[in-house]
Amino acid sequence: MITRMVRDFLRLESASGILLVIAALLAMIVENSAAKPLYDALLNTPVEIRVGKLHLAKPLLLWVNDGLMAIFFFAIGLEIKREILEGELSDLSRAALPLIAAVGGMLMPAFIFVTINWGDAVALKGWAIPSATDIAFALGILSLLGRHVPASLKLFLLTLAITDDIGSIIIIALFYSSELSPTSMIIAATLLGLLFTLNRKGVTNIAPYLLFGVVLWIAVLKSGVHATLAGLLLAFFIPLRVSGTNEPPLRRLEKDLYPTIAYGILPLFAFANSGLSFDGLSLFSLLEPVPLGIAMGLFLGNQTGIMLCVWITVKSGFARLPEGAGWLEMYGISLLCGIGFTMSLFISSLAFEQGGPDFAVDDRLGILTGSILSALSGYFVLRYALLRKRHTRPIQKPASE
């Protein structure tokens, strides 16, 4: 009975989003209970790997953020490559609207955050935090609306969120990398050359790709560039188009990785990074520049930037609204894009890595507030829009016999 219930739950499109919410709530409950010392001790547990002169030592929290999230970015990279070669991003006429909308959804939140935090050099490190969109969470909320959501609207959100992830990855590479190690970068470049050779030779066995990928992750980690980028780079060399009837390695990996990421890695990341202590917090805490900038960037910045770009693009005749979707539906989607959550938490962990405990509290408060406002308002706007469309749809008269 219980096994069947678990299996049925995992089949739900919204299951991964629900698990993220549970993990975040659990982290906050534990952080504000007598179990807080155990929670903090767990995240600070030192974990070391030593092979000869190679020595990796990090607390458990950083193994989650640097290691497990590299697997997440690997899966994102697989999805991006497939979309570019065969999906929505392969047709510029269809991809133009979400691509342009994504630009607005990244620039406007950053502008709002910078405006609110102008003059504080440390706080300004977090300018990219509200520019991120959580794909799993946004699609999970959308799936709660059921089969009445037009497929074109789901594709629009997915394409926009993927484009947003590409932007986030570029931002991480350019702005959140530490001092670079030339030796490690040469090793990483050599490994990329080997991966390219495997791909051009038509090697479809996944094992050598993954083996080189692990070494690439270590080299990138030691290079000063954030280690999660190794996952993205590795994904671009996994073959998608292969001769014969066998399933392409890229599609096989996507299918195999999805349960691990959706039901394991992302909830674990949310649990490790969402612990927000309410001790000393009040409504006035949200008015501090950092949480206010993040919350307003996520909630107001995303919807304003996306809707403005969509309106200009459609009115100029450069693109059309997705089939079966009106302006109210588009507004609901723009609200859902304000759900930053895991991606925002990840970028904030890089931005305020050395900002002290106060910033750690501030950024989580802003991310949770902005994401919750965006999720609730996006859900209810879309629910109203879809219900109105169903009730105003003309009744089809039966054909006369």
Secondary structure, DSSP 4 states (H G I P E B T S, - for coil): -HHHHHHHHHHSTTHHHHHHHHHHHHHHHHHTSTTHHHHHHHHT-EEEEEETTEEEEEEHHHIIIIIIHHHHHHHHHHHHHHHHHTSGGG-HHHHHHHHHHHHHHHHHHHHHHHHHTTT-TTGGGGTTGGG---HHHHHHHHHTTGGGS-HHHHHHHHHHHHHHHHHHHHHHHHHS--S--HHHHHHHHHHHHHHHHHHHTT---HHHHHHHHHHHHHHHHHHTS-THHHHHHHHTTS----SSSSPPHHHHHHHHHHHHIIIIIHHHHHHHH-----TT--GGGGGSHHHHHHHHIIIIIHHHHHHHHHHHHHHTTS--PPTT--HHHHHHHHHHTT--HHHHHHHHHHHTTTS-HHHHHHHHHHHHHHHHHHHHHHHHHHHHHHHHHHHHSPPPPPPP-
